Amino acid sequence: LEVKDLMTLGTFFSLLPCRRHSAAPHLFGSSARYSSRCDNRVSTATGRSSYRGSSRGSSLSRCLEHRFHFCTVIGTAVLALQFRKIRAESSHGVGACFVTARQAGTVSESSCEMPSQSLAVAVQVMHDVYGNWNAERWVPKALPESEAGPSLSGQRRYLWTDAFGVLNLVELARQQDPIDAKQSLSAAASLIEAVHSCLGNPRDPSFPMRAAAGGGFEGLRIGKESARKQSDPGMEFDGMYWHYVDKWIFALARYARASGDASAVRRGVLLVKQVHPRFLARTSKGEPLGLYWKMNVDLTPIPGRDRAAPSSDAVAGLVAYTALERARVSMGVDCPSIEEEVGDLKVVVRAYAAAGGFNMATSDPLGFGLMFWELQFYDKALADPLRETLVSEAAQALHERHFALPFRLYGGIIGARISGNAALEKRAEQLLAQFGPEETSTTCGETDHSGINKVMFATALLPNSLMRRPDETPISL
């Protein structure tokens, strides 16, 4: 079955006479039940529909509702069959690619080879967002104006999106032939340069950043489309997010290990030295207390976000720091150590663990996925209780209703893919089969959040770079 077969089947079904005794209600439930789901403004087809039904509608309305459901189920079935075909054609299909990693709790250089079809889809989606990096004189395509603000560099970059973009390029290179791998790593280097040129400088003189001692400016901006000198404590205006900075540090570490580029390690270490003393709050005695969630672009506290306490931000930050320090040591890079900064975050994470932080799971899909990413880097005594609690939240976290904001659902899928839990991996495959065509049938900029959605969809297909490497010793507090 192919797309044209589905279209033919859907057209045929749409031409059938409407009858009150249609078989559809027996398959999909009553019209009233469907209308209730429509009133929630999230359809089972895309999760984005604003279509509303009514249990008091005409028989024609009910018939159309049942037809809609029929085509939805047929479409999902076809996509699922296509994914099964992909898995059958490869001894390392999407469901089997983490067998080696599951046994060791780590990822090896050959434990997650994607089927060529899935690899091609990831390349297609990444080309859509960033442009074809194999083209002559390529530079990363700017993100849509609705997703990233302007800059003096002429680029529009968003730190979260591009951190995952770098991770995707690293994983593409790992699975490609040498020529394509070299081009993908070169693209990652260009994207890193574009991000630091754009987000490492003020968007314009009206929004000054803190001057760095050695020239330039400290930190990396979020890249929000809107800005004001005093940022907000929420998510509207530009500033610096800790949970974006730590993802970028992690991405630099992974790129450095893949490419052997020592400059990426130096860049990461410099970033840590700049942001760590600004984001880390201390007690009156100088002991590490916690990390600020968000700061102004000049790295001053934001009213409403000027208190810090032990939180999961330090858990993720410690993962990023240790990955970067491991890259520095293993590559023999001649630059300062960040062991002191690692020690500071260990103090915060220790306090977070003592307060029961590693026993608190979430059903928010993005938080769910990030927790699975984090826990694999920690000692089993800390990680196992959280892992069990996350599994109990999986049904809610991996529910299709979250496709209303696709990138958040993709975050959950990423976590499921690297969880080492066969049932969660299977659910992740089902969701990828159901919603994948949304990302391949639209172009970047055509829908809301299209850049971040597509990049994180590609990460869900290629999550290997987020897994702990064999030489990364689990973090013990």
N, C-alpha and C positions, 0 to 999 in steps of 0.2 A: 504493500500500500504506500502511495505517495500523496503529496499534497493535492495533486490534480484528482486523485481518486476520492479524497475526502470532499473536495469541492463538488464533484459530480454527485456524490451521495447526498450532500447537504442540499443541493439544488433539487434533486429528485424528491427529497422529503418535504421541501418547502412547497412543492406543487401538489401534494396530496390534499384531498378534500378535508376541510375541518369537520370533525365529528366529536360530539360530546362524549362518545364512548371510545375515544382514542385509547390505544394501549399505553400511551406515555404516562398517565397517572399511576399505573401499576408499577412502572419502572422507577419513577422519580418522586412519587408522593403527590399530595394534593396541590392544587393551585394555591390554596391559602398558605401552605407551608413555604412554597416558593416565593410568594409575595412577601412573606415575612423576611426572607433572606434579602429580597430586593430592597425592602425598606431600610436595611442596614447599609445600602448603597455600595455593597461589595458583591460582585457577581462571582460565581464559581468559575467563570471562563477566564477573566483577566484580573479580578480583584480590584478593578478600577472603575467599574461601571457605575453610573449614577441612575440607571434605569430603575423605575419603580413600578411594581405591579400592584394589583388590587384583587382581593378575594371576591369582590363584587363585580369584577369586570365581565365583559361579554365572553361568550364561548370562543369567539375568534381570538381574544386576548389570551385566554387560557391555552388555546391550541398553539399560538405562537410561543408562549412560554415553554410549553413542553417540547416544541421543536428546538428551541434555543438550548434547552438542557440536553436533548438528544444529540445535537451536533457537538456540544461541549464534551460529552462523554466519549463520543466517537473520536473527536480530535485528540483527546487525552490518551485514548487507547492506542491510536496510531503512533503517537509520539513515544509512548512507552514501548511499543513493539520495535520502533526504530532504535531506541536505546538498548534494548535487549539484543538486537542484531549486532550493534556495535560491540557489546560485551562479548558476544559469541565469537566475533571475528578476532578477538585479541585475548591472549592468555593473561593479560594485565588490564582487564576492563575496569570501568569506573567503580564497580562493586568489589573488585579483587585487588585494587592497586594498593591498599593499605594493609594487606595481610602480613607482609614482612615487618612493616612499621608497628602493627598491632602487637606482634610478638615481642618486639624489643622496646616499645615505647618511644621509638625514635624513627627518623627517616634516613634511609641510606641513599646512595647515589642512584640506585636502580629500583627502588621499592615501589615507585608509583608512575609507571609509564602509561600515559593516556593513550587510548585508541587514536589513530591518525585522524578520524573524523572529528573527534572532540577537540583535538589539538588545532585542527583547521578552523573550527568554530571560534575558539579563543583568539586565534590570529585575526580572523575576520572582524570580531568585535573590537579588538584593540586597534586595528587599522581604522575602524570607523571613528574611534575617539581621538586617536593621535595622528592619523594619517599613515600612509605607507612609508615606513622608515627605510625601505629598500630603494626609495626614489633618490635621485641625485639632488644634493643640497637640501635634504629634508631637515626641517625643524619641527618640534612637536606642535601640532595644531592647537590653537587656543581653545580652551573650554568654552561652552556657550556663555553668553553674557548673563543669562539667568542663573548661572551656577558659580561664576567667579568674577571678581571685580577687576577693574583696569589697573595698570601699573605703568611706571615710567619705562619699563623694558619693552612695552608693547604686548607682552604676554598676558594671558589670563590663566592663572594656575590656582588649584585648590589643593591644600596640603594632604588631606585625607585621601582624596581620589588618586593623587599622583604617587603617594606612598604605596598604595596597592598596585598602581600601574608599574612601578619599578619592580615590585615583587613578581608581578606577572611576567615581565620581560626576562627576569632572572630565571623563572621556571621554564619559560619557552626555550631559552637558550640551553637549559639542561637537557631538554628532550629533542632538540633539533640536531641536524647534521652540522658539522663544523662551520661551514660557510654561513648558514642561516643563524647559527648560534652567535657567531661573531657580530653579525648585523644587529641581533636583538640586544646584545650587551652594549654595543655602541649606541643603540637607541636609548637604553637605560641611562648611559652616561650623559647623553644630550638632554634627557628629561631632568636628570639631577641638576645639570647646569642651569636649565631654564627655571626650575623651581627656586634655586638659590638666587638667581638674578632677579626674579620677580618678587618672591615672598621674603627674601632676605634684605629687601630695601623698601623704603616707604612707597605706598601707592602714589602719593604726591606730597609736596612739601607741607600741605595742610595737616598731615598726620605723621608727625616725626616719630622716628624710632630711636632707641637708645644707641648712642655711638659706641662702637667697640674700640678697645684700647689699641689694637693693631690696625685700625682702619675698618671702614664698613660699619655694619650695624649688628646688634645682638639679636639672636633668635630668628624665628621664621613665622610670618603672619599666617593666619588661617586662609585668607584669600576670599573673604566674603564679598558679595556684590555691593553691599552697603557698608558705610563707615562713618564714624564720628570720632572726635578726639577722645572723648570719654566713652568707652564702649559700654555696652549693657551687660548685666549679669547672665543673660540668656544666650540666644543663638542668632540674633538679628544682625548685629554689627561686627565688623572685623575686630580682631584682637589676636591673642595667642591661646590656643587650647593645649593643655598638657597632653591630653589623649591623642592629639594629632602629632605633636612633637615627638612623643615616644614611638609612634608608628613609623615616623620618618627616620628616626635613629635606627630602628630595627631594619628598615628597608636598606639603609646605607650599609649596615653590617652584612646583610645577605648579598648585596651587590658586590661588596668588596671581596667576600670569600669566593664568589663565582668568577669574578673577573681578574682577581689579583691586583686590583687597583688600590694602591696604598693611599692615594689622595682621598678616597672615600672614607677611609678610617680616620684620617686626619680631620676631615670635614666634620665627621660625627663627633669626634673627641672635642673639637673646638665648640661645636654646638652645645654639648653637655656642659662644658666649662662656662659657657655664657648663660644658659637658662637655669642650671641647677641652683645657684645661689639666689636666683630671683623667685623661682617657683616654690622652693622649699621653705616652709615656715618653721621657725624654731621656738622653743620655750625660752623663758627668761634666763635660763641657765645655759642656753645654746644647744640644747638637745633637739635633734630632728623631730618635728611634730607631724607634719603632713604636707601635702602639695596643694597649691591653689589650682582650682579647676580651670579658670580662665583668667588672663591678665590683659591689660591694655597693650597696644603695639609697642609702647615704650617700656614694657615690662614693669609697670606700676600696678598695684592692686586696684581692683574694680569695686566700688561700693556695692555691697550685696554679695560679693565674692571675696571679701577680705578676711575670711576666717578659713582655717585649714585644720584638718584632723586626719587620723589614719583612715585610709580608704583604698579602694581597689585601684585607684590611679597609681599608687606606689607599687602595687603588684605588677601591673603592666610595665611601669617604668623600670623596675628591677630586671624584668625579662629583657627589655631593650638594652639596658646598660651592660648586662652580662654577655649578651650576644656581641655587642660592640667590643667589649674588653677581650673576649675570646678571639675575635677576628684580629685585634691588634697583636695579641700574643702569638697566635698561630702563624700569622703572616710576618712576624718580626718587624712591625712598623715602628720606625723611630719617631715616637711622639709621646707626650705625657700619658701616664696611666690614669684610669678613672676609678681605681680601687677605692679611693676615699669616698667618692660619690656613691659607689656601690654599697659601701658600708653604711652611709647615711640612709639609703632607702631600705636596707635590711632592718634598721632600727624601726622604721615606720611600718614595714610589713610585719615585723614581729608583734608590734602593738595591735595591728589590724587582726592578725591571727588570734591573739589572746582575747580579743573582743568577740571572737566567733565569726570573723569575716569569711573564713574558708568554709563555713557551713551555710552560707547564705547564697542560694542560687536565684536565678531570675527566669521568668518566662518571656521577657522581652527578647525577641529573636536576635538582635544584634548583641545585646549583653550576654545572652546565652552562648553565642558563637565565640565571643571574645574570651569568656571564661574557659571554654574548652581549649582555646589557644594558650592561655596563660598557665593552666594547671599542669600541662605536660612538662613544663620547665621546672616544676617544684617537686620536692621530695614526696614520695608516696604517702607518707603519714599525713601530709597536708592536703595532697591532691585527691586521694581516694574518697574521703567523705563528700567533698564537693562534686566529684564525678557522679557519685550515686544520686545526689540530690538533683543534679542537672538532668539526669536520665528521667527522673520522675516529672520534670517540667517539660519534657520534650514534646509531648502532644500539644501543649499550648504554644510553645515557642516555634514549632514547625507547622503551625496551622496556616492554611492557604490564605486566610483573611489578611495576613500580614503583607500580602502582595500589594496592598494599597500604597505602601512605601517599599518598593522592591529591594532597594539596597539593604534595608534592615533584615528582610527575609533572607537575602543572600548571605548576610552575616551569620545567620543561624545555620544555613546550609553548610557554610564553610566549617563551622564548629562541628556539625554532624559528620562531615567528611573526614575530619581528623580526630574524631572521638575515640576510634578503636572499637566502637559498638556497632555490630553488624545490623541491628534493627534501625539504628539512626542513619547509618550509611544508606540503607535501602530507602528510607523515607526521603533522604536528600536526593537520591536518584529520581524518585517519583516527582518531586517538586521541580527538579531541573528539566525533566521531560515535559512537564505541564506548562512551565512558564518560559522555558528557553526561547521558543519562537518569538516571544514578545521583543526580545533584545536583538534578534537577527532580522526581524522584518521591519524595524524602524531604524532611522538614522540618528546620530548624535545631534541633539538640539531640537529634535522633532517633538519630544515629549518632556514633561517635567522631570528634573533630576536625571536626565538621560546619560550624562557622562559618568556620574558616580554609580548609577545602576549597571551600566554596561561593564565598567571596570570590575566591579565586585562580582558580577556574574562570571566574568572570566576567571576571577580568583576562585570562585566556587568550582569551576572546572579544573583549575590548576592550583590546588591549595598546598602543594608540597613545600613551597618555600617558607610556609608558616610553621612547619613542623620542626621539633627539636632535632638537632644533628647528633650523631653518635658521640662526637667529641665534646658535646656540651653537657657537662655534669649537672644533674638536677640540683636546684638551689635548695640548700639546707639552711635553716635559720638558727 
